[in-house]
Amino acid sequence: MKITRIEVIRDGLDLLRPYTIAYKTTSAIDVCLVKVHTDTKHIGLGSANPSPYVVGEDMDACIAALSPENTERFIGRDIRDLQMMLHELHEIYPKNPGAKVALDLAFYDLMGKYLDIPVVKMLGQHIDGLATSITIGIKNVEDTVEEAQEYYDRGFKILKVKLGHSLEEDLERLRKLRETFGNKMGIRVDANQGYTLEDLKVFHAKTQDMDLELVEQATPADDLALMQSLPEEIKKTIAADESLVDAKDAWKLVTPPGACGIFNIKLMKCGGIHQALRIAEVARLSGRDLMWGCNDESIVSIAGALHVAFSCEHTKYIDLDGSLDLSRDFVRGGFSLEEGVMRPTDAPGLGCTLLD
């Protein structure tokens, strides 16, 4: 199976409902789809929606990096050369994780199709299915509860609640959610770097009776010393997100005295499955649990994250609701979702089928 052509498509996709986090409000996203064509007529699919705020790459830069001049080196290559091509991606695109993830996913997809097995089986499957959290942006108490009820009625049992604008209102929203749903809904929170050290300590003290699963990136990502200074009881609940881009960051976060108890890996930050596995290995060696997150993304890259997540036995959390917010997509399939539980399909590769 040899690569004959690489096609790049850019499109804007509206969200079903806008959402707000600590530093922005989003109502639509810019996404690219990569189609890697072969002499066997198989097509490998990859996609990207990098976050400029986190990785410094916007869609213009991503598309420029995927120009024919930069991808021609892969034309004529045999997909059985997968590992070398993935290594080359890391060398070619040190500052373009979006471009890297789009090609990484397409190459893995092709290899799975060549072997006629799902990518997760190719990597070694440890997990069959997990419940994903579904995200509620920053909004008032009444709207928060209303949206949570909608998700509960749809079968979701874990919420991720965005915080970070007002500590007082954050606490009020969480109290109301617990009053409304009791223990029927798990709750994770994400402050998106919106808290000071004192805010986080107050938040921790006042949420001890709320049974929160984790607190995602509460303090500024560029202040590693602050994260390291947290009391151990707080630190073990912290999931590093914006402070964890690549494997080098992973080593920094686990170097004593350590800075978190959980790694939140996103393919859009690290550049794909190949690099995600490096971060996952640091977590395994240091005794950290894994959480797998996403941006608003196509089913293609969500499926990729699910496949690699389920190949890691220390995966404890998934937050892979990014494609559920889209009003339309390039593909169908990729995973099954029932009562909030996600599973990869048995289809070869990433299991995605292009829409006409």
Beta strands, then each sheet from edge to edge (+ up, - down):
strand 1: 3-21
strand 2: 24-38
strand 3: 43-48
strand 4: 130-131
strand 5: 134-136
strand 6: 158-162
strand 7: 186-190
strand 8: 212-216
strand 9: 238-240
strand 10: 262-265
strand 11: 289-292
strand 12: 315-318
strand 13: 331-333
strand 14: 335-338
strand 15: 341-344
strand 16: 352-354
sheet 1: 1+ 2- 3+
sheet 2: 4+ 15- 14+
sheet 3: 5+ 6+ 7+ 8+ 9+ 10+ 11+ 12+
sheet 4: 13+ 16-
end
